[in-house]
Amino acid sequence: MSKLHDKIAIVTGGSRSIGAAIAKRLAADGATVAITYHASPDKAQQVVAAIEAAGGRALAIQADAGNPERVRQAVAAVAARFGRVDILVNNAGISVLGDPREIAFDDFQRILAVNVTGVFVATQEALKHMGQGGRIVHIGSSMVQYAGFGTASAYTLSKGAVTGFTRGLVRDLGPRGITVNTVQPGPTDSDMNPADGPVADFVKPGIAVGRYGRGEDVAAAVAYLASAEAAFVTGAELLVDGGFTA
């Protein structure tokens, strides 16, 4: 029997890149997977189609992670359709790079809305429908351990907040058998940080294994933390960075 057989999972921002890889991996491990997306309906449906073609069950729901009411509605819709939420992966995130003296305040507020408020709201709503032994996995960033280049201070601030949220939740949810962990990806080939993007030339030499990560690398870590095998792992920060922070 698959490791996540009969589990109901939500992956926010699951239409592209790391989120899509996570959704497909959880589905391959047996979970029914609902993904949220903001502005990529075609890509979201491609993820759903790929999961269904492999014999899994999936659902895509439009929900801007920076809109609290839409996030609440999306999580509630999943619980109404499938009866509960067993796994929540808070993956949706954005980045705006720039000199901290020059980043527009509206851009900063948007980063916080998606990367911090969206994570809190999705978690709060999911907990209303999550029973004993649930799993919450936040996607953070290795930059909270080592900021390998400048211009990312606003992004790093938001991901540091996610790490702190994980630690606090551990104490709140431990008595319910719900684990909460953060996966900290390093440089990973994605829409946000392509392997041939503007920072790749000076980031890649610092990656010990000599390549950018793949979405599947991050997905494998999430799948472990979502499984019964990780029942005694909570409050962890799992670096998936090819040695970038070593």
Secondary structure, DSSP 8 states (H G I E B T S, - for coil): --TTTT-EEEETTTTSHHHHHHHHHHHHTT-EEEEEESS-HHHHHHHHHHHHHTT--EEEEE--TT-HHHHHHHHHHHHHHHS---EEEE-------S-TTTS-HHHHHHHHIIIIIHHHHHHHHHHTT--TT-EEEEE--GGGT---SSS-HHHHHHHHHHHHHHHHHHHHHGGGT-EEEEEEE-SB-SSSS-TTSTTHHHHGGG-TTSS-B-HHHHHHHHHHHHSGGGTT--S-EEEESTTTT-
